[in-house]
């Protein structure tokens, strides 16, 4: 998660001169666009979960399925699911390296344990209890409830929406160990300089998203149970992170780390935002249509293609869609959100708290509205309108200026403002 809500600065005095691009990085300035993007990825998670009960799916995969499903909300949830977590983990890797070189190894470990480890341990029992009660409530309806054994048999464990904190801790450990080994084996920095040159060569190539998509595409294809509506399998039900999550989210974290070594490479993503966006939308729409084809009812007309062929095509399209849409999101943020905005600054600070607490609130509203004979879009809007204001109020009154905010976001520091014009002029 990088620095969640705290001061993020690029300091030339703390980062070794790995390349000319690194030396040209902005000094002691906030990259407002990336901070807003990181917060936006968390806020989109609230939108995603609010839409899940309206997704028309057979069999039901959410704890409650609304009586008025919406194909449009199905498309919305599918689209957000393609890029949201990859974008988040890319930002996490970027800000992790920034924090590491500001704080040093020991300071980084203390900071991550405070901001990631402590919230995971404390918030899980507080949130899981009402979520379980709401699921029991949902089970009284024919279209609700989930079956889950309790207590779980380890390593099975319901991490719920907090799985991303668990994976972040794993990625921090893995990156620290990997970095330590590289520094020990490469004291002169020769290998790292070669890595920077190779990574820059990949990023400058317009086909970079296709190259980055190869590992996760192979992982999709090798998983015989995978269909594209699943996306990257999230490890929300086990303490052992699955291979897809390591490959998909670990690669995004690593790309973010390497981008921080050569910040000027972000200019490429800013310049390519429009083609990335158009291609991503096309791939997502085609992939969404394939979902309907692959999950069609048994009585539907037979297609001339086998399920295995459709799954292969899905993997070939969905894997690049992940990276192209992620690059599009980064480019859009850099192009249009680089200037300092008090509103985005506030929402970015609040996003961590809102994401932590939103699930039982959204779940309760979904159950309460699930049997109402209203259009799905109206009920979806009601959920967001009813849930978000009190959550924001709780952040402002209970978190922003209290010790909870200090734990989650660090000490509030003076904000610096980037010049207008995007990352290319920052």
LOPA-437792 format. One record per residue (C-alpha): residue in one letter; x, y, z. Coordinates in nm, 3 decimals. Each point is the difference from the previous one (the first is absolute). Example, Ala and Ser with C-alpha at 12.3 -4.5 7.8 and 13.67 -1.06 7.14 Angstrom:
# residues 2
<site resn="A" px="1.230" py="-0.450" pz="0.780"/>
<site resn="S" px="0.137" py="0.344" pz="-0.066"/>
# end
This chain:
# residues 426
<site resn="X" px="0.000" py="0.000" pz="0.000"/>
<site resn="X" px="0.299" py="0.222" pz="0.010"/>
<site resn="X" px="-0.066" py="0.294" pz="0.228"/>
<site resn="X" px="-0.367" py="0.002" pz="0.078"/>
<site resn="X" px="-0.098" py="0.360" pz="0.032"/>
<site resn="X" px="0.330" py="0.118" pz="0.149"/>
<site resn="X" px="0.256" py="0.236" pz="-0.153"/>
<site resn="X" px="0.160" py="-0.150" pz="-0.307"/>
<site resn="X" px="0.307" py="0.171" pz="-0.139"/>
<site resn="X" px="0.272" py="-0.089" pz="-0.243"/>
<site resn="X" px="0.334" py="0.076" pz="0.154"/>
<site resn="X" px="0.314" py="0.000" pz="-0.207"/>
<site resn="X" px="0.210" py="-0.024" pz="0.315"/>
<site resn="X" px="-0.156" py="-0.329" pz="0.105"/>
<site resn="X" px="-0.007" py="-0.183" pz="-0.332"/>
<site resn="X" px="0.323" py="-0.122" pz="-0.157"/>
<site resn="X" px="0.083" py="0.140" pz="-0.344"/>
<site resn="X" px="-0.106" py="-0.308" pz="-0.193"/>
<site resn="X" px="-0.051" py="0.172" pz="-0.333"/>
<site resn="X" px="-0.026" py="0.342" pz="-0.160"/>
<site resn="X" px="-0.377" py="-0.032" pz="0.005"/>
<site resn="X" px="0.001" py="-0.046" pz="0.376"/>
<site resn="X" px="0.214" py="0.307" pz="0.047"/>
<site resn="X" px="-0.257" py="0.200" pz="-0.195"/>
<site resn="X" px="-0.285" py="-0.108" pz="0.226"/>
<site resn="X" px="-0.200" py="0.268" pz="0.180"/>
<site resn="X" px="0.158" py="0.091" pz="0.335"/>
<site resn="X" px="-0.198" py="0.043" pz="0.322"/>
<site resn="X" px="-0.332" py="0.024" pz="-0.186"/>
<site resn="X" px="-0.319" py="-0.201" pz="0.022"/>
<site resn="X" px="-0.108" py="-0.185" pz="-0.309"/>
<site resn="X" px="-0.358" py="0.102" pz="0.052"/>
<site resn="X" px="-0.130" py="-0.194" pz="-0.297"/>
<site resn="X" px="0.136" py="-0.333" pz="0.125"/>
<site resn="X" px="-0.118" py="0.067" pz="0.353"/>
<site resn="X" px="-0.349" py="0.074" pz="-0.133"/>
<site resn="X" px="0.016" py="-0.314" pz="-0.213"/>
<site resn="X" px="0.094" py="-0.212" pz="0.299"/>
<site resn="X" px="-0.293" py="0.142" pz="0.195"/>
<site resn="X" px="-0.229" py="-0.038" pz="-0.299"/>
<site resn="X" px="0.084" py="-0.368" pz="-0.028"/>
<site resn="X" px="-0.116" py="-0.052" pz="0.359"/>
<site resn="X" px="-0.316" py="0.206" pz="-0.049"/>
<site resn="X" px="-0.081" py="-0.196" pz="-0.315"/>
<site resn="X" px="0.008" py="-0.309" pz="0.220"/>
<site resn="X" px="-0.301" py="0.138" pz="0.187"/>
<site resn="X" px="-0.181" py="0.057" pz="-0.330"/>
<site resn="X" px="0.092" py="-0.350" pz="-0.114"/>
<site resn="X" px="-0.129" py="-0.171" pz="0.313"/>
<site resn="X" px="-0.319" py="0.208" pz="-0.004"/>
<site resn="X" px="-0.068" py="-0.123" pz="-0.354"/>
<site resn="X" px="0.072" py="-0.367" pz="0.066"/>
<site resn="X" px="-0.348" py="-0.093" pz="0.120"/>
<site resn="X" px="-0.146" py="0.123" pz="-0.330"/>
<site resn="X" px="0.225" py="-0.203" pz="-0.229"/>
<site resn="X" px="-0.210" py="-0.249" pz="-0.197"/>
<site resn="X" px="0.184" py="-0.327" pz="0.058"/>
<site resn="X" px="-0.087" py="-0.367" pz="0.014"/>
<site resn="X" px="0.092" py="-0.145" pz="0.239"/>
<site resn="X" px="-0.005" py="0.285" pz="0.250"/>
<site resn="X" px="0.349" py="0.097" pz="0.118"/>
<site resn="X" px="-0.070" py="0.289" pz="0.241"/>
<site resn="X" px="-0.150" py="-0.052" pz="0.346"/>
<site resn="X" px="-0.330" py="0.149" pz="-0.124"/>
<site resn="X" px="-0.143" py="0.038" pz="-0.349"/>
<site resn="X" px="-0.246" py="0.282" pz="-0.052"/>
<site resn="X" px="-0.338" py="-0.081" pz="-0.150"/>
<site resn="X" px="0.060" py="0.270" pz="-0.263"/>
<site resn="X" px="0.336" py="-0.075" pz="-0.165"/>
<site resn="X" px="0.154" py="0.250" pz="-0.241"/>
<site resn="X" px="0.211" py="-0.079" pz="-0.304"/>
<site resn="X" px="0.142" py="0.353" pz="0.012"/>
<site resn="X" px="0.116" py="-0.048" pz="0.358"/>
<site resn="X" px="0.142" py="-0.335" pz="-0.105"/>
<site resn="X" px="0.207" py="0.179" pz="-0.262"/>
<site resn="X" px="0.104" py="0.263" pz="0.254"/>
<site resn="X" px="0.120" py="-0.258" pz="0.251"/>
<site resn="X" px="0.177" py="-0.199" pz="-0.271"/>
<site resn="X" px="0.180" py="0.311" pz="-0.128"/>
<site resn="X" px="0.113" py="0.115" pz="0.344"/>
<site resn="X" px="0.114" py="-0.350" pz="0.087"/>
<site resn="X" px="0.231" py="-0.013" pz="-0.303"/>
<site resn="X" px="0.237" py="0.278" pz="0.104"/>
<site resn="X" px="-0.070" py="0.115" pz="0.355"/>
<site resn="X" px="0.225" py="-0.227" pz="0.206"/>
<site resn="X" px="0.283" py="-0.010" pz="-0.254"/>
<site resn="X" px="-0.002" py="0.380" pz="0.002"/>
<site resn="X" px="-0.006" py="0.002" pz="0.378"/>
<site resn="X" px="0.295" py="-0.237" pz="0.036"/>
<site resn="X" px="0.198" py="0.190" pz="-0.263"/>
<site resn="X" px="-0.047" py="0.315" pz="0.208"/>
<site resn="X" px="0.086" py="-0.199" pz="0.312"/>
<site resn="X" px="0.334" py="-0.103" pz="-0.148"/>
<site resn="X" px="0.073" py="0.356" pz="-0.113"/>
<site resn="X" px="-0.070" py="0.153" pz="0.341"/>
<site resn="X" px="0.168" py="-0.289" pz="0.184"/>
<site resn="X" px="0.336" py="0.078" pz="-0.160"/>
<site resn="X" px="-0.053" py="0.369" pz="0.069"/>
<site resn="X" px="-0.067" py="-0.072" pz="0.367"/>
<site resn="X" px="0.290" py="-0.246" pz="0.023"/>
<site resn="X" px="0.253" py="0.255" pz="-0.119"/>
<site resn="X" px="-0.143" py="0.272" pz="0.221"/>
<site resn="X" px="-0.011" py="-0.207" pz="0.318"/>
<site resn="X" px="0.265" py="-0.267" pz="-0.041"/>
<site resn="X" px="-0.062" py="-0.371" pz="0.048"/>
<site resn="X" px="-0.085" py="0.004" pz="0.372"/>
<site resn="X" px="-0.219" py="0.309" pz="-0.027"/>
<site resn="X" px="-0.179" py="-0.150" pz="-0.298"/>
<site resn="X" px="-0.074" py="-0.322" pz="0.187"/>
<site resn="X" px="-0.136" py="0.190" pz="0.302"/>
<site resn="X" px="-0.212" py="0.220" pz="-0.223"/>
<site resn="X" px="-0.147" py="-0.292" pz="-0.195"/>
<site resn="X" px="-0.079" py="-0.196" pz="0.315"/>
<site resn="X" px="-0.178" py="0.304" pz="0.143"/>
<site resn="X" px="-0.198" py="0.094" pz="-0.308"/>
<site resn="X" px="-0.065" py="-0.345" pz="-0.148"/>
<site resn="X" px="0.059" py="-0.268" pz="0.264"/>
<site resn="X" px="-0.180" py="0.165" pz="0.292"/>
<site resn="X" px="-0.314" py="0.092" pz="-0.200"/>
<site resn="X" px="-0.019" py="-0.356" pz="-0.134"/>
<site resn="X" px="0.021" py="-0.163" pz="0.343"/>
<site resn="X" px="-0.231" py="0.245" pz="0.176"/>
<site resn="X" px="-0.263" py="0.060" pz="-0.266"/>
<site resn="X" px="-0.054" py="-0.361" pz="-0.109"/>
<site resn="X" px="-0.195" py="-0.122" pz="0.309"/>
<site resn="X" px="-0.183" py="0.333" pz="0.031"/>
<site resn="X" px="-0.122" py="-0.021" pz="-0.360"/>
<site resn="X" px="-0.045" py="-0.373" pz="-0.042"/>
<site resn="X" px="-0.248" py="-0.027" pz="0.286"/>
<site resn="X" px="-0.267" py="0.229" pz="-0.153"/>
<site resn="X" px="0.071" py="-0.139" pz="-0.346"/>
<site resn="X" px="-0.077" py="-0.350" pz="0.126"/>
<site resn="X" px="-0.321" py="0.116" pz="0.165"/>
<site resn="X" px="-0.109" py="0.173" pz="-0.321"/>
<site resn="X" px="0.072" py="-0.317" pz="-0.197"/>
<site resn="X" px="-0.221" py="-0.193" pz="0.244"/>
<site resn="X" px="-0.272" py="0.258" pz="-0.058"/>
<site resn="X" px="0.041" py="-0.042" pz="-0.377"/>
<site resn="X" px="-0.035" py="-0.378" pz="0.033"/>
<site resn="X" px="-0.366" py="0.048" pz="0.092"/>
<site resn="X" px="-0.068" py="0.098" pz="-0.360"/>
<site resn="X" px="0.002" py="-0.254" pz="-0.284"/>
<site resn="X" px="0.264" py="0.200" pz="-0.186"/>
<site resn="X" px="0.236" py="0.063" pz="0.291"/>
<site resn="X" px="0.245" py="-0.143" pz="0.249"/>
<site resn="X" px="0.334" py="-0.171" pz="-0.031"/>
<site resn="X" px="0.123" py="-0.334" pz="0.124"/>
<site resn="X" px="0.319" py="0.026" pz="0.198"/>
<site resn="X" px="0.130" py="-0.238" pz="0.262"/>
<site resn="X" px="0.105" py="0.155" pz="0.330"/>
<site resn="X" px="0.251" py="-0.019" pz="0.146"/>
<site resn="X" px="0.197" py="-0.034" pz="-0.324"/>
<site resn="X" px="0.261" py="-0.268" pz="-0.045"/>
<site resn="X" px="0.331" py="0.175" pz="-0.058"/>
<site resn="X" px="0.133" py="0.115" pz="-0.241"/>
<site resn="X" px="-0.360" py="0.077" pz="-0.101"/>
<site resn="X" px="-0.093" py="0.331" pz="0.157"/>
<site resn="X" px="-0.258" py="0.265" pz="-0.103"/>
<site resn="X" px="0.220" py="0.306" pz="-0.048"/>
<site resn="X" px="-0.299" py="0.164" pz="-0.175"/>
<site resn="X" px="0.071" py="0.337" pz="-0.162"/>
<site resn="X" px="0.304" py="0.043" pz="0.226"/>
<site resn="X" px="0.199" py="-0.253" pz="-0.203"/>
<site resn="X" px="0.184" py="0.284" pz="-0.173"/>
<site resn="X" px="0.165" py="0.096" pz="0.329"/>
<site resn="X" px="0.122" py="-0.356" pz="0.048"/>
<site resn="X" px="0.139" py="-0.014" pz="-0.353"/>
<site resn="X" px="0.166" py="0.339" pz="0.042"/>
<site resn="X" px="0.187" py="-0.128" pz="0.306"/>
<site resn="X" px="0.113" py="-0.304" pz="-0.198"/>
<site resn="X" px="0.118" py="0.218" pz="-0.288"/>
<site resn="X" px="0.191" py="0.231" pz="0.234"/>
<site resn="X" px="0.183" py="-0.296" pz="0.149"/>
<site resn="X" px="0.072" py="-0.150" pz="-0.343"/>
<site resn="X" px="0.127" py="0.331" pz="-0.139"/>
<site resn="X" px="0.223" py="0.069" pz="0.301"/>
<site resn="X" px="0.154" py="-0.347" pz="-0.026"/>
<site resn="X" px="0.046" py="0.031" pz="-0.376"/>
<site resn="X" px="0.147" py="0.346" pz="0.025"/>
<site resn="X" px="0.237" py="-0.108" pz="0.277"/>
<site resn="X" px="0.122" py="-0.290" pz="-0.211"/>
<site resn="X" px="0.050" py="0.222" pz="-0.305"/>
<site resn="X" px="0.193" py="0.264" pz="0.194"/>
<site resn="X" px="0.220" py="-0.269" pz="0.153"/>
<site resn="X" px="0.069" py="-0.170" pz="-0.333"/>
<site resn="X" px="0.031" py="0.324" pz="-0.196"/>
<site resn="X" px="0.191" py="0.250" pz="0.219"/>
<site resn="X" px="0.113" py="0.204" pz="-0.302"/>
<site resn="X" px="-0.354" py="0.045" pz="-0.132"/>
<site resn="X" px="0.085" py="-0.147" pz="-0.341"/>
<site resn="X" px="-0.287" py="-0.247" pz="-0.003"/>
<site resn="X" px="-0.246" py="0.262" pz="0.120"/>
<site resn="X" px="0.109" py="0.240" pz="-0.272"/>
<site resn="X" px="-0.050" py="-0.275" pz="-0.257"/>
<site resn="X" px="-0.343" py="-0.074" pz="0.149"/>
<site resn="X" px="-0.092" py="0.368" pz="-0.027"/>
<site resn="X" px="0.105" py="0.009" pz="-0.365"/>
<site resn="X" px="-0.195" py="-0.318" pz="-0.078"/>
<site resn="X" px="-0.310" py="0.121" pz="0.181"/>
<site resn="X" px="0.016" py="0.339" pz="-0.171"/>
<site resn="X" px="0.032" py="-0.172" pz="-0.337"/>
<site resn="X" px="-0.313" py="-0.204" pz="0.072"/>
<site resn="X" px="-0.199" py="0.300" pz="0.120"/>
<site resn="X" px="0.094" py="0.208" pz="-0.303"/>
<site resn="X" px="-0.130" py="-0.274" pz="-0.228"/>
<site resn="X" px="-0.369" py="0.048" pz="-0.088"/>
<site resn="X" px="-0.040" py="-0.376" pz="0.047"/>
<site resn="X" px="0.104" py="0.021" pz="0.368"/>
<site resn="X" px="-0.348" py="-0.097" pz="0.133"/>
<site resn="X" px="0.004" py="-0.313" pz="-0.217"/>
<site resn="X" px="0.340" py="-0.104" pz="0.134"/>
<site resn="X" px="-0.105" py="0.059" pz="0.359"/>
<site resn="X" px="-0.321" py="-0.197" pz="-0.059"/>
<site resn="X" px="0.176" py="-0.322" pz="-0.101"/>
<site resn="X" px="0.061" py="-0.143" pz="0.352"/>
<site resn="X" px="-0.353" py="0.059" pz="0.131"/>
<site resn="X" px="-0.147" py="-0.116" pz="-0.332"/>
<site resn="X" px="0.184" py="-0.331" pz="0.035"/>
<site resn="X" px="-0.123" py="-0.029" pz="0.361"/>
<site resn="X" px="-0.359" py="0.053" pz="-0.117"/>
<site resn="X" px="0.029" py="-0.265" pz="-0.269"/>
<site resn="X" px="0.157" py="-0.258" pz="0.231"/>
<site resn="X" px="-0.284" py="0.039" pz="0.251"/>
<site resn="X" px="-0.269" py="-0.229" pz="-0.142"/>
<site resn="X" px="-0.267" py="0.161" pz="0.221"/>
<site resn="X" px="0.076" py="0.354" pz="-0.113"/>
<site resn="X" px="-0.239" py="0.210" pz="-0.206"/>
<site resn="X" px="0.049" py="0.369" pz="-0.060"/>
<site resn="X" px="-0.272" py="0.118" pz="0.235"/>
<site resn="X" px="0.225" py="-0.117" pz="0.286"/>
<site resn="X" px="0.288" py="0.226" pz="-0.097"/>
<site resn="X" px="0.310" py="-0.061" pz="0.207"/>
<site resn="X" px="-0.098" py="-0.240" pz="0.278"/>
<site resn="X" px="0.001" py="0.197" pz="0.324"/>
<site resn="X" px="0.129" py="-0.188" pz="0.307"/>
<site resn="X" px="-0.294" py="0.101" pz="0.220"/>
<site resn="X" px="-0.067" py="-0.348" pz="0.139"/>
<site resn="X" px="0.348" py="-0.129" pz="0.087"/>
<site resn="X" px="0.319" py="0.100" pz="0.179"/>
<site resn="X" px="0.194" py="-0.155" pz="-0.289"/>
<site resn="X" px="0.002" py="0.247" pz="-0.288"/>
<site resn="X" px="-0.076" py="-0.169" pz="-0.329"/>
<site resn="X" px="0.230" py="0.005" pz="-0.302"/>
<site resn="X" px="-0.218" py="0.235" pz="-0.204"/>
<site resn="X" px="0.007" py="0.264" pz="0.272"/>
<site resn="X" px="0.379" py="-0.027" pz="0.034"/>
<site resn="X" px="0.046" py="0.028" pz="-0.376"/>
<site resn="X" px="-0.263" py="0.266" pz="-0.071"/>
<site resn="X" px="0.030" py="0.225" pz="0.303"/>
<site resn="X" px="0.366" py="-0.076" pz="0.065"/>
<site resn="X" px="0.089" py="0.103" pz="-0.355"/>
<site resn="X" px="-0.196" py="0.324" pz="0.040"/>
<site resn="X" px="0.178" py="0.073" pz="0.328"/>
<site resn="X" px="0.336" py="-0.064" pz="-0.167"/>
<site resn="X" px="-0.083" py="0.224" pz="-0.295"/>
<site resn="X" px="-0.095" py="0.276" pz="0.242"/>
<site resn="X" px="0.329" py="-0.043" pz="0.187"/>
<site resn="X" px="0.198" py="0.019" pz="-0.326"/>
<site resn="X" px="-0.198" py="0.301" pz="-0.120"/>
<site resn="X" px="0.106" py="0.188" pz="0.311"/>
<site resn="X" px="0.362" py="-0.068" pz="-0.094"/>
<site resn="X" px="-0.063" py="0.180" pz="-0.332"/>
<site resn="X" px="-0.287" py="0.239" pz="0.061"/>
<site resn="X" px="0.033" py="0.161" pz="-0.343"/>
<site resn="X" px="-0.143" py="-0.319" pz="-0.150"/>
<site resn="X" px="-0.337" py="0.114" pz="0.131"/>
<site resn="X" px="0.003" py="0.261" pz="-0.275"/>
<site resn="X" px="-0.047" py="-0.282" pz="-0.251"/>
<site resn="X" px="-0.317" py="-0.115" pz="0.173"/>
<site resn="X" px="-0.129" py="0.356" pz="0.012"/>
<site resn="X" px="0.056" py="0.049" pz="-0.373"/>
<site resn="X" px="-0.160" py="-0.335" pz="-0.090"/>
<site resn="X" px="-0.311" py="0.035" pz="0.215"/>
<site resn="X" px="-0.245" py="0.028" pz="-0.292"/>
<site resn="X" px="0.109" py="-0.303" pz="-0.207"/>
<site resn="X" px="0.031" py="-0.204" pz="0.319"/>
<site resn="X" px="-0.352" py="0.104" pz="0.101"/>
<site resn="X" px="-0.158" py="-0.079" pz="-0.337"/>
<site resn="X" px="0.170" py="-0.339" pz="-0.029"/>
<site resn="X" px="-0.086" py="-0.086" pz="0.360"/>
<site resn="X" px="-0.368" py="0.082" pz="-0.052"/>
<site resn="X" px="-0.010" py="-0.219" pz="-0.310"/>
<site resn="X" px="0.164" py="-0.296" pz="0.173"/>
<site resn="X" px="-0.224" py="0.035" pz="0.304"/>
<site resn="X" px="-0.317" py="0.008" pz="-0.208"/>
<site resn="X" px="0.104" py="-0.307" pz="-0.200"/>
<site resn="X" px="0.096" py="-0.182" pz="0.320"/>
<site resn="X" px="-0.335" py="0.089" pz="0.156"/>
<site resn="X" px="-0.184" py="-0.145" pz="-0.298"/>
<site resn="X" px="0.206" py="-0.317" pz="0.038"/>
<site resn="X" px="-0.119" py="-0.025" pz="0.360"/>
<site resn="X" px="-0.357" py="-0.027" pz="-0.122"/>
<site resn="X" px="0.096" py="-0.256" pz="-0.264"/>
<site resn="X" px="0.198" py="-0.218" pz="0.242"/>
<site resn="X" px="-0.264" py="0.009" pz="0.274"/>
<site resn="X" px="-0.304" py="-0.036" pz="-0.225"/>
<site resn="X" px="-0.283" py="-0.222" pz="0.114"/>
<site resn="X" px="0.012" py="-0.369" pz="-0.097"/>
<site resn="X" px="-0.294" py="0.044" pz="-0.237"/>
<site resn="X" px="0.164" py="0.281" pz="-0.197"/>
<site resn="X" px="0.100" py="-0.062" pz="-0.363"/>
<site resn="X" px="0.329" py="-0.184" pz="-0.033"/>
<site resn="X" px="0.301" py="0.187" pz="-0.133"/>
<site resn="X" px="0.250" py="-0.134" pz="-0.253"/>
<site resn="X" px="0.279" py="0.049" pz="0.255"/>
<site resn="X" px="0.084" py="-0.220" pz="0.295"/>
<site resn="X" px="0.007" py="0.136" pz="0.355"/>
<site resn="X" px="0.378" py="-0.057" pz="0.009"/>
<site resn="X" px="0.043" py="0.215" pz="-0.311"/>
<site resn="X" px="-0.212" py="0.279" pz="0.148"/>
<site resn="X" px="0.199" py="-0.015" pz="0.323"/>
<site resn="X" px="0.326" py="0.030" pz="-0.192"/>
<site resn="X" px="-0.132" py="0.300" pz="-0.191"/>
<site resn="X" px="-0.117" py="0.152" pz="0.328"/>
<site resn="X" px="0.346" py="-0.036" pz="0.154"/>
<site resn="X" px="0.165" py="0.148" pz="-0.310"/>
<site resn="X" px="-0.228" py="0.305" pz="0.016"/>
<site resn="X" px="-0.043" py="0.046" pz="0.375"/>
<site resn="X" px="0.368" py="-0.005" pz="0.098"/>
<site resn="X" px="0.095" py="0.293" pz="-0.228"/>
<site resn="X" px="-0.321" py="0.179" pz="0.103"/>
<site resn="X" px="0.129" py="0.002" pz="0.358"/>
<site resn="X" px="0.324" py="0.178" pz="-0.085"/>
<site resn="X" px="-0.133" py="0.228" pz="-0.273"/>
<site resn="X" px="-0.285" py="0.122" pz="0.223"/>
<site resn="X" px="0.244" py="0.043" pz="0.291"/>
<site resn="X" px="0.230" py="0.211" pz="-0.216"/>
<site resn="X" px="-0.305" py="0.192" pz="-0.123"/>
<site resn="X" px="-0.102" py="0.076" pz="0.359"/>
<site resn="X" px="0.349" py="0.122" pz="0.088"/>
<site resn="X" px="0.020" py="0.209" pz="-0.317"/>
<site resn="X" px="-0.343" py="0.154" pz="0.056"/>
<site resn="X" px="0.091" py="0.095" pz="0.356"/>
<site resn="X" px="0.329" py="0.156" pz="-0.107"/>
<site resn="X" px="-0.165" py="0.188" pz="-0.286"/>
<site resn="X" px="-0.301" py="0.141" pz="0.182"/>
<site resn="X" px="0.064" py="-0.014" pz="0.376"/>
<site resn="X" px="0.356" py="0.125" pz="0.046"/>
<site resn="X" px="-0.088" py="0.333" pz="0.158"/>
<site resn="X" px="-0.067" py="0.020" pz="0.373"/>
<site resn="X" px="-0.369" py="-0.041" pz="0.083"/>
<site resn="X" px="-0.118" py="0.035" pz="0.360"/>
<site resn="X" px="-0.295" py="-0.227" pz="-0.079"/>
<site resn="X" px="0.212" py="-0.280" pz="-0.144"/>
<site resn="X" px="0.254" py="0.048" pz="0.278"/>
<site resn="X" px="-0.273" py="-0.047" pz="0.259"/>
<site resn="X" px="-0.151" py="-0.302" pz="-0.177"/>
<site resn="X" px="0.342" py="-0.159" pz="-0.043"/>
<site resn="X" px="0.061" py="0.039" pz="0.374"/>
<site resn="X" px="-0.346" py="-0.137" pz="0.082"/>
<site resn="X" px="0.004" py="-0.288" pz="-0.247"/>
<site resn="X" px="0.188" py="-0.246" pz="0.222"/>
<site resn="X" px="-0.242" py="0.040" pz="0.290"/>
<site resn="X" px="-0.304" py="-0.009" pz="-0.226"/>
<site resn="X" px="0.115" py="-0.319" pz="-0.167"/>
<site resn="X" px="0.072" py="-0.170" pz="0.333"/>
<site resn="X" px="-0.345" py="0.064" pz="0.146"/>
<site resn="X" px="-0.226" py="-0.005" pz="-0.306"/>
<site resn="X" px="-0.075" py="-0.370" pz="-0.039"/>
<site resn="X" px="-0.249" py="-0.065" pz="0.285"/>
<site resn="X" px="-0.177" py="0.329" pz="-0.079"/>
<site resn="X" px="-0.036" py="-0.082" pz="-0.369"/>
<site resn="X" px="-0.098" py="-0.359" pz="0.074"/>
<site resn="X" px="-0.277" py="0.107" pz="0.239"/>
<site resn="X" px="-0.143" py="0.241" pz="-0.256"/>
<site resn="X" px="0.014" py="-0.266" pz="-0.271"/>
<site resn="X" px="-0.203" py="-0.242" pz="0.211"/>
<site resn="X" px="-0.247" py="0.270" pz="0.104"/>
<site resn="X" px="-0.067" py="0.097" pz="-0.363"/>
<site resn="X" px="0.035" py="-0.341" pz="-0.163"/>
<site resn="X" px="-0.371" py="-0.089" pz="0.008"/>
<site resn="X" px="-0.132" py="0.343" pz="-0.098"/>
<site resn="X" px="-0.170" py="0.017" pz="-0.338"/>
<site resn="X" px="0.206" py="0.297" pz="-0.118"/>
<site resn="X" px="0.239" py="0.032" pz="-0.296"/>
<site resn="X" px="0.347" py="-0.129" pz="0.080"/>
<site resn="X" px="0.167" py="0.328" pz="-0.098"/>
<site resn="X" px="-0.221" py="0.189" pz="0.247"/>
<site resn="X" px="0.084" py="-0.238" pz="0.284"/>
<site resn="X" px="0.371" py="0.016" pz="-0.087"/>
<site resn="X" px="-0.011" py="0.380" pz="0.016"/>
<site resn="X" px="-0.183" py="-0.014" pz="0.335"/>
<site resn="X" px="0.270" py="-0.226" pz="0.144"/>
<site resn="X" px="0.274" py="0.246" pz="-0.093"/>
<site resn="X" px="-0.193" py="0.310" pz="0.104"/>
<site resn="X" px="-0.093" py="-0.148" pz="0.337"/>
<site resn="X" px="0.338" py="-0.162" pz="0.075"/>
<site resn="X" px="0.261" py="0.255" pz="-0.104"/>
<site resn="X" px="-0.101" py="0.317" pz="0.194"/>
<site resn="X" px="0.002" py="-0.163" pz="0.345"/>
<site resn="X" px="0.326" py="-0.177" pz="-0.082"/>
<site resn="X" px="0.155" py="0.334" pz="-0.097"/>
<site resn="X" px="-0.139" py="0.156" pz="0.317"/>
<site resn="X" px="0.154" py="-0.277" pz="0.210"/>
<site resn="X" px="0.335" py="0.065" pz="-0.168"/>
<site resn="X" px="-0.014" py="0.372" pz="0.069"/>
<site resn="X" px="-0.122" py="-0.030" pz="0.359"/>
<site resn="X" px="0.168" py="-0.319" pz="0.119"/>
<site resn="X" px="0.310" py="-0.046" pz="-0.215"/>
<site resn="X" px="0.146" py="0.301" pz="-0.178"/>
<site resn="X" px="0.122" py="0.187" pz="0.308"/>
<site resn="X" px="0.032" py="-0.291" pz="0.244"/>
<site resn="X" px="0.248" py="-0.274" pz="0.083"/>
<site resn="X" px="-0.189" py="-0.230" pz="-0.240"/>
<site resn="X" px="0.093" py="0.231" pz="-0.284"/>
<site resn="X" px="0.358" py="0.006" pz="0.122"/>
<site resn="X" px="0.009" py="-0.379" pz="-0.012"/>
<site resn="X" px="-0.158" py="-0.026" pz="-0.344"/>
<site resn="X" px="0.143" py="0.306" pz="-0.173"/>
<site resn="X" px="0.297" py="0.108" pz="0.207"/>
<site resn="X" px="0.044" py="0.343" pz="0.147"/>
<site resn="X" px="-0.168" py="0.273" pz="-0.197"/>
<site resn="X" px="0.272" py="0.207" pz="-0.164"/>
<site resn="X" px="0.006" py="0.321" pz="-0.195"/>
<site resn="X" px="-0.117" py="-0.066" pz="-0.355"/>
<site resn="X" px="0.216" py="0.110" pz="-0.292"/>
<site resn="X" px="-0.154" py="0.091" pz="-0.332"/>
<site resn="X" px="0.121" py="-0.125" pz="-0.336"/>
<site resn="X" px="0.018" py="0.239" pz="-0.291"/>
<site resn="X" px="-0.278" py="-0.031" pz="-0.255"/>
<site resn="X" px="0.047" py="-0.191" pz="-0.322"/>
<site resn="X" px="0.036" py="-0.362" pz="0.093"/>
<site resn="X" px="0.292" py="-0.222" pz="0.089"/>
<site resn="X" px="0.194" py="0.115" pz="-0.304"/>
<site resn="X" px="0.041" py="0.348" pz="0.155"/>
<site resn="X" px="-0.001" py="-0.094" pz="0.367"/>
# end
